[in-house]
Amino acid sequence: MVVVRMVVRAVLLILAWLPMAPCAAPAGIAPARDLALDAADMRTRGIVMLVLFSQDGCRWCERARTEILIPLQNDPASRRRVALRDIALDVDAPLTDFAGRKTTHRRFAAGEGARVTPTLIVYGPDGRRLAEPIVGFLTDDFYAEHVNRAVEEGLARLRSPSSAD
């Protein structure tokens, strides 16, 4: 009987350490629709936007999404720092840019020079890039760190009084 209790306790302890499955977590990164509207929210909250430029069938985009970006999006602390959006460079979905002009995902991506997927770009509320783009899926071991550094650099530039360069 003592052995059974010890085994049950051990199993319960192990289960307590396993990550809980997220309830009602978003299935993916929200596609960009109205960057001007997003920018107003960004200004109010003092956050940056991280845009994933992706395309259909890009396995590296899917890895970036599932391994790095969705966990970032689901982290409450990260939601207080960064908004995430997805822009498909091979789709003509309607999009309103940061200045309120109507365009498409494809045209916006082309205008931003996003040709390789995945490409990640950090933007401020005015649509200005605040960090060097992350092009391609960099080494597995450091990709999350590259993303985090880009977000931190963007936040620092956003909050810096001399960031109007």
DAGI-V258490 format. One record per backbone hydrogen bond with DSSP energy under -1.0 kcal/mol. CO is the residue of the C=O (numbers start at 0). NH is the residue of the N-H. E is the energy in kcal/mol with one decimal. If there is no record, write none. Layout:
BEGIN
co->CO nh->NH e->E
co->CO nh->NH e->E
END
This chain:
BEGIN
co->0 nh->4 e->-2.0
co->1 nh->5 e->-2.2
co->2 nh->6 e->-2.4
co->3 nh->7 e->-2.7
co->4 nh->8 e->-2.8
co->5 nh->9 e->-2.4
co->6 nh->10 e->-2.6
co->7 nh->11 e->-2.6
co->8 nh->12 e->-2.6
co->9 nh->13 e->-2.3
co->10 nh->14 e->-2.8
co->11 nh->15 e->-2.1
co->12 nh->16 e->-1.1
co->29 nh->85 e->-2.0
co->32 nh->95 e->-2.2
co->33 nh->37 e->-2.2
co->34 nh->38 e->-2.4
co->35 nh->39 e->-1.6
co->36 nh->40 e->-1.5
co->37 nh->41 e->-2.5
co->38 nh->42 e->-2.7
co->39 nh->43 e->-2.0
co->40 nh->44 e->-2.3
co->41 nh->45 e->-1.9
co->41 nh->46 e->-1.7
co->47 nh->82 e->-2.5
co->48 nh->122 e->-3.1
co->49 nh->84 e->-1.9
co->50 nh->120 e->-2.0
co->51 nh->86 e->-3.0
co->52 nh->118 e->-1.7
co->53 nh->88 e->-2.7
co->54 nh->57 e->-1.6
co->57 nh->61 e->-1.9
co->58 nh->62 e->-2.0
co->59 nh->63 e->-2.4
co->60 nh->64 e->-2.7
co->61 nh->65 e->-2.9
co->62 nh->66 e->-2.7
co->63 nh->67 e->-1.5
co->63 nh->68 e->-2.8
co->64 nh->69 e->-3.3
co->67 nh->71 e->-1.8
co->68 nh->72 e->-2.9
co->69 nh->73 e->-2.3
co->74 nh->78 e->-1.9
co->77 nh->80 e->-2.3
co->77 nh->81 e->-2.6
co->80 nh->47 e->-2.0
co->82 nh->49 e->-3.1
co->84 nh->51 e->-2.9
co->85 nh->31 e->-2.7
co->86 nh->53 e->-2.2
co->87 nh->90 e->-1.4
co->90 nh->105 e->-1.6
co->92 nh->104 e->-2.0
co->94 nh->102 e->-3.2
co->95 nh->34 e->-2.9
co->96 nh->99 e->-2.0
co->100 nh->96 e->-2.8
co->102 nh->94 e->-2.3
co->103 nh->107 e->-2.6
co->104 nh->108 e->-2.7
co->105 nh->109 e->-2.3
co->106 nh->110 e->-2.5
co->107 nh->111 e->-1.6
co->108 nh->113 e->-2.4
co->109 nh->112 e->-1.3
co->112 nh->114 e->-1.0
co->117 nh->135 e->-3.0
co->118 nh->52 e->-3.4
co->119 nh->133 e->-2.6
co->120 nh->50 e->-2.9
co->121 nh->129 e->-2.5
co->122 nh->48 e->-2.5
co->123 nh->126 e->-2.2
co->127 nh->123 e->-2.4
co->133 nh->119 e->-2.5
co->138 nh->141 e->-1.2
co->138 nh->142 e->-1.3
co->141 nh->145 e->-2.4
co->142 nh->146 e->-2.3
co->143 nh->147 e->-2.7
co->144 nh->148 e->-2.6
co->145 nh->149 e->-2.2
co->146 nh->150 e->-2.2
co->147 nh->151 e->-2.6
co->148 nh->152 e->-2.9
co->149 nh->153 e->-2.4
co->150 nh->154 e->-2.6
co->151 nh->155 e->-2.5
co->152 nh->156 e->-2.5
co->153 nh->157 e->-2.4
co->154 nh->158 e->-2.1
co->155 nh->159 e->-1.1
co->159 nh->162 e->-1.7
END
